[in-house]
Amino acid sequence: MELPYTGVRVKLVELDDKKLLGIEIDLPNAPPLIVLRGDNGFVMCGYLDISVAEKIGVLAARVTGVKSVEEMLDKEIGEVTSKAIEKGVKKGVKVRDIVKYL
């Protein structure tokens, strides 16, 4: 059986002695949904809601305007949860500079 939606890419990202899981999901007529997951937290694209991550108390950051995991690494963080702030994650910093916290 062939699946109707197979536009999902899973990528292993190795940076600064850290291994992260990158996920890109193609969406119809739109940029992909992107998530970069570490052992302690994650970075999400603009499709996902930072207030929900805040409500459940997780370490999360949000960036907008990305079309790949690689672009996400070079994007500046726009929003963070209070748990992320506690660990040292700040707005305006590039994602590649905070992977140690993830």
N, C-alpha and C positions, 0 to 999 in steps of 0.2 A: 504494500500500500504506500502510495506517495503522499507525503504530508502537503497540505496546501500552502503552508507558510514555513519556509525553511531558511528565512533570512536572519538567522541567529549565529553570531560569531562569539566564541569564547576564546579569550587570549590570556596567556600567562605573561604578566609584566614583572620583570626583575629589575629592581632599582634600589641602589643603596643597601645591598644585602637583605632586601625585603622582597617577598614574593606576593603579588597581588593578582586577583582574578578580575579581568576586564570582560564586560559583556556588552555587546552591541546588538540591538534588536531592530531590524528594519521594520518601518511602519509604512502603510500605504500613503503615498502622496505627501510625505513629511520626512523630516530628518529622523535618524534613528534614536532610540532610547538608549542611553549610555549609563553604565554603573561600573565603578571601580571599587572592588571589595578587598579589604584587608582582614586580618584576624581580629582587630579591635574596632573597626569602623569602616565607613564607606564614603565615597563621593558620588553624588548623583547629578544627572543633567537637569535642565530646566523643566522637564515634564513632571518631575516628582516634587512633592510638597515638603519643605523643610519643617513646617509647623507640626506635621505628623511625627517626624523623626524627633523633634523637640519633646513632644508630648509623651513619647514612649521612652525618652531618656537615653538615646543612643548617640554615639560619636558620629556625626555626619557633617558633610559640607556640600554645598551646591554651587554648580557653575552653569552658565548658560551659553548658548551659541556654539556647541561642539557637535561634530559629526563622526568622531571616532575616539577611541581610548587614547590614542597618541595625541590628538588635539587637546583632550582633557588634561593631560599631564602638563601642558604648557599654558593652560588657561588660569587666570586669577580667580580665586575663590570669592564669590559674591555674598554667600550666606553661610552661617555655621550654627550649630546647636550649642547650648551652654556647656554640654559635656565635652564638645570639641574644644571650646575656649579653655576649659579647665586643663586640658591636656597640652595646650600650646598652639592650637590651630587658630589662625587669624584671617580675617577678611583681607583681600588684596594680595595675598601671597599665592604664588603659583602652586598648583597641586603637586608637582614633582618635589617641591620643597617641604611638603608635610607628610609624605608617605611613611616616614618613620613612626608617625602617630597612628597610622591605620593598622 
